[in-house]
Amino acid sequence: MQAATWTAIGILAAAMLGTLVYLGGRIDALAARIDARFNALENGLGGRIDAVGPWIDALGARVDALSGRIDTHIDRHAAG
């Protein structure tokens, strides 16, 4: 009876270990897929951000030009 009990415990332990190894492999595969997707998104996003750079610089120049005009306008009202 004791041998059958230890055999059952051994079989259950082996099954649990096998399940753990199997799930570990699945988790690693999913992590690799997620990493690949993030890398693809990062590459696409980097290009988009680089494309927006000149647009932001142009907006900065427009704000600087308006700032000068607003300063002139405020100075006229302050003097008058």
C-alpha positions in Angstrom: 0.0 0.0 0.0 2.8 2.4 0.9 4.5 1.8 -2.5 1.3 2.6 -4.3 1.0 5.9 -2.4 4.6 6.9 -3.2 4.0 6.0 -6.8 0.9 8.2 -7.0 2.8 11.0 -5.3 5.7 10.6 -7.8 3.3 10.6 -10.7 1.5 13.7 -9.5 4.8 15.5 -8.8 6.0 14.7 -12.3 2.8 15.9 -13.8 2.9 19.2 -11.8 6.5 19.7 -12.9 5.7 19.0 -16.5 2.8 21.5 -16.3 5.0 24.1 -14.8 7.6 23.7 -17.5 4.9 23.8 -20.2 3.4 26.9 -18.8 6.8 28.5 -18.5 7.4 27.9 -22.1 4.1 29.4 -23.1 4.7 32.5 -20.9 8.1 32.9 -22.6 6.6 32.6 -26.0 3.9 35.2 -25.2 6.5 37.6 -23.8 8.5 37.3 -27.0 5.4 38.1 -29.1 4.6 41.1 -26.9 8.2 42.3 -27.2 8.1 42.0 -31.0 4.8 44.0 -31.1 6.2 46.7 -28.8 9.3 47.0 -30.9 7.2 47.4 -34.1 5.1 50.1 -32.4 8.2 51.8 -31.1 9.7 51.9 -34.6 6.5 53.3 -36.1 6.1 55.8 -33.3 9.7 57.0 -33.6 9.1 57.9 -37.3 5.9 59.8 -36.5 7.6 61.8 -33.7 10.5 62.6 -36.0 8.0 63.8 -38.7 6.2 66.1 -36.2 9.5 67.8 -35.2 9.6 70.4 -38.0 5.9 71.1 -37.5 6.5 71.9 -33.8 9.5 74.1 -34.8 7.3 76.0 -37.2 4.7 76.5 -34.5 7.4 77.8 -32.2 8.4 80.3 -34.8 4.8 81.5 -35.2 4.4 81.8 -31.4 7.6 83.9 -31.3 6.4 86.2 -34.0 3.0 86.6 -32.3 4.8 87.3 -29.0 6.6 90.2 -30.6 3.4 91.6 -32.0 1.5 91.2 -28.7 4.4 93.0 -26.9 4.2 95.9 -29.3 0.4 96.1 -29.0 0.6 96.1 -25.2 3.3 98.7 -25.2 1.1 101.0 -27.4 -1.8 100.7 -24.9 0.5 101.2 -21.9 2.0 104.4 -23.4 -1.4 105.7 -24.6 
